[in-house]
Amino acid sequence: MSVLLWMHASIVTGLYKFYDIKAREFQARWQCDSRLWQVRNEGTEMKGAMRNITMSYCCCWLVVVVVVLLVCTTGLVQGQSGDQPFFPQSPPPGPCPTFPVVQNFDLHSYLGRWYEIERYFAPFQQGDCVTADYQLFPNGSVSVINTQVLEDGSLDSEFGIADLGPNPTEGKLRVDFPNSGSGFVSMSQDTNYNVVATDYHNYAVVYSCTFFPPDFKIEFSWILARQPQIPASFSRDLKAWLELVNIDTSRYNPLRQDPTCPRRQI
């Protein structure tokens, strides 16, 4: 499948033409030295572009090209003084790791509000004070409302739908945000939201990995909690366990969750 992609970069004259881009070529483009993973959504033009990136599991290769083009042509966008910008690491080559999934998953107990404590780098999610609200629809699907606070202090919510995977006793769901600004849509029927661990009342860890042969993968992960903060000692113990089950904790980045965060009312 061939794709003709045109994109204009404000500080680089001309148009960039890409022909016959295939998934196996994206690893080198994705890496783009170390600069790809140093993207920050600073500046109106870059922020708008990053927030509208489509992270599709089926069309994810197209997204990678867009991100790489932005980064490689415009360079690293620096954070403001005092900021703690995300510097995510490029995922190591190879297939997705083997990881556990919660068994005898209790969907009803999992519903409600979760606060995002730490996350892997995700181009479609760059704000702070993130919450995830899950409610059950009459048909058994789950309403998903992810809300973040943008740099200007405004609330930004994305609305999605989640469904349990083929085995409803496992904590594996398929989540889509078909009408969101991020455009995150899973074209395949595979689950893309795996609950690695949770006690339902205090914490949860979510992991997602998509493999592109021969040796390229894209990973996302979130540490969630029922309260805006978790004890530092618990966080250390949790990460130690995650390392034992093949989740790379070096790629987690904390985000702001404090009493000054505006919240979406539910």
N, C-alpha and C positions, 0 to 999 in steps of 0.2 A: 504494500500500500504506500502510495507516494503522497506527500503533503507539500504544498507550496505555502510557505509561511512568510508573510511580510510584516515587518515591525519597524516603527520609527523610534529612534533613540534621540532625545532632545539635544544631547551634547555631541552627538556623532552625526555628521552629514551623510546623506544618502540612505538607501534602503538596503536591507540585508536579506539576501535571497537564499533559501535553503531548499534543496531538492532531495527527494528520495531518502528521507530520514527514517531510519529503522530503529527499533527498540534496542538492538544490540550495540548501536553506536552511541547511545546516550550516556554510558558510563563516563567516557572521556569528557563529554560536554558538561555532564553534571558536576564533575570534579572541578574543572576550570580552575586549576590550581587549588588554593585554599579559599578563594574569594567567594565562591558560590554560597558557602555556609556562613558568610559574614554579612549577609544582607540584613539591613534594617529598614523599616518602613519610615524613614525620615524624609521629609520634603513632600509636597503635595503630589507631584507627578509620580514619584516612586511609590508612595503609600497607596495611591489609587490603583496603580498597576498591580502591586502585590496583593491587595485585598480582593482583587477580582480574578486572581489566578484560579483556574479550574483544576482541582486535584481529583481527577477521575481515575479509578483503578484500571479501567479499560483503556482510557486515553491519557494515562498519566505521562506517557512519553512526550506528548505534545506539550504538557505543562512544563516538563523539565527543559525543553527547548526554550520556552518563553522565559523561564527563570534565568537560564544560562545567558540568554541574549541580553537580558537586563543587566545582569551582573558583569558580564565580560565586556560590555560596551560602555557602561557608565561607571564601573569601578565600585569600590566599597564606599557605602554611605556611612559616615561616622555618626555615632551617637553624641548627644549633648553632654556637656561636662557634668560628671556625677552620675551619668547613666550606667547601668550594668547591661550592656547589649548582649544578646545571645550570640555565642560563637559555637554553634553546633558542629559536631564532627561528621565528616563524610562517613556513611556506613561502610563497614569492612566488606570486601568482596565475598561472594559465596551465597548460598541459599539462605532462606529464612531459618532462624534457629528453632530448635524444638523447645516449646514452652508449655507450661501447664495452663489449663482452663478450669474454672470453677465447675465442679460437678454438683448435681442436685440443685441447680441454680434456682433461686426463689425470686422470680421477676417482680412480684408484688412488693417484696421487702426492699428491692433495689430502687423502686420508684421514689420520687421526691427530688429534693434539691441536693446537688453536690457542688462543692467548691473546688476549683482547680488549684492545686498546690504547686505542682511542677509539671513540666511537659518537655517533650522533644521539640525541636524546631519544626514549625508548621507554617508555610507561607500564608495559609488561609486563616491563621489565628495569631495575631500579633499584639493584642491588647492585654490589659491587666484586669484584675478583679473578676476573673471569669467564673461564671456559674453555669451549671447544666441542670435543667429541670426536666424530669421525666414523669409523664402522666399516661395512664392507660386509656386508649380509645375503646369504645364499645365493641369494635371488631377484633380486639386483641392486639392490635398494633400499638406502638408506643409513640406518643408525642415527645419530640425532642426540641428544647429551646435552649440554645447556647447563647449566653450574653456576655459581652466583654465591654470594658471601658476603653474608649479610644484615647489617643493622645490629647485631644481637645476637651476631654472630660465627658463626652457624650456616650450614651449607651447604644450599643450595636447588637441586635439580636438576630440569630439565624434560626430558622424553623425547619425541622426535619422530621422524618419518620423512621422508626426502627422496628424490626421484626426479628424474632428468634430464628435461629438456624434450623436445619432439618431435625436436629436432636434437641427438643425443648428443655431437656434436663441439663444441658451444658450452657455455660455463660458465653455463648457466641451469638452475636447479632449482626444483622446487615442494616447499616444506617445510610440514609440518603438525605441530602439537602438540595432537592431539585430546584427550588425557587430562591435560593439564597444568593447573596452577593458573591460568596466564594465559589458557587457553582459545583460544590462537592457532590458528585453523583457516582454511585457504583454501577457500572454497566453490566457487571457479571452478577451471578447469583451467589457468589461466595460471601461468607461473613467477613466483615471488616472491622468489627468491634469485639475484641476478645477480653473478657473479664478474667485476668490472671489470678487475682486474689481480692477478696472482700470479706468483711464481717457484717456488712449491710448497715451497721450502726455508726461506724467510725471512719472507715477508709475503703478505698477500692483502687486497683491498678488496672488500667486498660492498655492493651498492646495491639498493634496492627502491623502486618508485614506483607508486602507484595513482592514476589520474585520475578525478575526478568532474566531469562537465560541469556548468556551462559553463567554470569556471575555478578549480577547487579540486583539490588533490592532497595526498596523504599520502606522506611519504618516510621511509625508514629507511636507515642506512648504518653500516657497521662497518669499522674498520681492525684487522686481525688479524695476529698474528706467531707464529712457532714458539717464540719465547722471550718471557719476561714483559716484556722491555724492547726498544726499538729505538733506534738512535742518533738523537740530535736532528737531526743534519745530514741523515740519510736521511728522517726524517719531514718536514722542510722541503721537500726535493726531491720527495718523493712528493705532498705537498699542492699544490705548484706545478704538477705534472703533472695532478693531479685537477681543478684549476681550469680547465685548458686543455680538458678533456673534459667540462665542464659539471657537475661535482660540487661543490656548495657546501661548501667546507671550513670556513667560519665557524661551521657548526653542529656540528662535532665537539667532543666534550668528553672529556678524558682521564679514566681511572679508575685506581684503585690496583692496582698489580701489583708486589708486593715479596716478599722471602723470608718475611715473616710471614703471608702468605696461606695459609690451609688449602686443601688440594687434594683433589679426589675421586680416589681411586685407580682406575686402569684396568689 
